[in-house]
Amino acid sequence: MSVDKKIGQLLQKKKKRLALAESCTGGAIAARLTGIAGASGYFLGAIVSYSDELKQTLLGVSETTLKKHGAVSSEVVLEMLLGLFAKTPCDYGLAISGIAGPTGGTKTAPIGTLWIAYGDRSEVRIECVMSKEKTRGKIIEYAVETSLSLLMGCL
């Protein structure tokens, strides 16, 4: 059984709901979840905040945090996740930001860098993972699968 189906079953069993804040994945995680019949019973939706402007206006990410740490950082994904908790009635949330390439990488944040914040309202976890994939599509696929696997671990 796929991880997205397992997540759905666990959320349904616990009578809990999930929301997402996606940047580098552009809604691909939400697409995976909504591809399962009955997802509306546990999945509230996603805010695809690809731009810094939407990270600020929709999720409450601080302009100062963005300028100081950059959009691909632990600080930004934490604020994205906290914004989800503030703006939605979700029980669990997941926020992701990263560099899917083929441009945009730096020495400190090369292409394939992914920051993921996830958890429930009482315990949040933040992970930095590096995709070894080389193409944009493969990096996004890796980001989706990795994010869902991390989320699964906290349910």
Residue pairs with C-beta under 8 A, 6 or more apart in sequence:
3 145
3 148
3 149
3 152
4 32
4 33
4 35
4 36
4 148
5 36
6 152
7 18
7 33
7 148
7 151
7 152
7 155
8 33
8 36
8 38
8 39
8 42
8 43
10 152
10 155
11 17
11 18
11 42
11 43
11 92
11 155
12 38
12 41
12 42
14 91
14 155
16 42
16 91
16 92
16 120
17 42
17 43
17 44
17 89
17 90
17 91
17 92
18 33
18 42
18 43
18 44
18 90
18 91
18 92
18 93
18 94
18 151
19 43
19 44
19 45
19 46
19 47
19 84
19 88
19 90
19 92
19 93
20 29
20 30
20 33
20 45
20 46
20 47
20 84
20 93
20 94
20 95
20 96
21 46
21 47
21 49
21 59
21 80
21 81
21 83
21 84
21 93
21 94
21 95
21 96
22 28
22 29
22 30
22 46
22 47
22 48
22 49
22 95
22 96
23 48
23 49
23 50
23 55
23 71
23 80
23 95
23 96
23 97
23 98
24 72
24 96
24 97
24 98
24 99
24 100
24 114
24 139
24 140
24 143
25 96
25 98
25 100
25 140
25 143
25 144
25 147
26 48
26 50
26 140
27 46
27 48
28 140
28 141
28 143
28 144
29 46
29 94
29 96
29 143
29 144
29 147
29 148
30 43
30 45
30 46
30 48
32 144
32 148
33 39
33 43
34 43
44 88
44 89
44 90
45 88
47 54
47 58
47 59
47 84
47 87
48 54
49 55
49 58
49 59
49 61
49 80
52 61
52 66
52 71
55 61
55 66
55 71
55 76
55 79
55 80
56 62
56 63
56 66
58 83
58 87
59 79
59 80
59 83
59 84
59 87
59 95
60 79
60 82
60 83
60 86
60 87
61 76
61 79
61 80
61 83
62 79
65 73
65 75
65 76
65 79
66 76
68 75
69 75
69 76
70 76
70 109
71 97
72 97
72 98
72 99
72 109
72 113
72 115
73 97
73 115
74 115
74 117
74 126
74 128
76 97
76 115
77 95
77 96
77 97
77 115
77 116
77 117
77 126
78 95
78 117
78 124
78 126
80 95
80 97
80 117
81 93
81 94
81 95
81 117
81 118
81 119
81 124
82 124
84 90
84 93
84 95
85 93
85 121
91 120
91 121
92 118
92 119
92 120
92 151
92 154
92 155
93 117
93 118
93 119
93 120
94 116
94 117
94 118
94 147
94 150
94 151
95 116
95 117
95 118
96 114
96 115
96 116
96 117
96 143
96 147
97 114
97 115
98 112
98 113
98 114
98 115
98 139
98 143
99 105
99 109
99 110
99 111
99 112
99 113
99 114
100 111
100 112
100 136
100 139
100 140
100 143
101 111
101 112
101 135
101 136
101 139
102 111
102 135
102 136
103 111
104 111
105 111
105 112
105 113
110 130
111 139
112 130
112 131
112 132
112 133
112 139
112 142
113 128
113 130
114 128
114 129
114 130
114 131
114 142
114 143
114 146
114 147
115 126
115 127
115 128
116 126
116 127
116 128
116 129
116 143
116 146
116 147
116 150
117 124
117 125
117 126
118 124
118 125
118 127
118 147
118 150
118 151
118 154
119 125
119 154
120 154
123 154
125 150
125 154
127 150
129 146
131 138
131 139
131 142
131 143
131 146
133 139
133 141
133 142
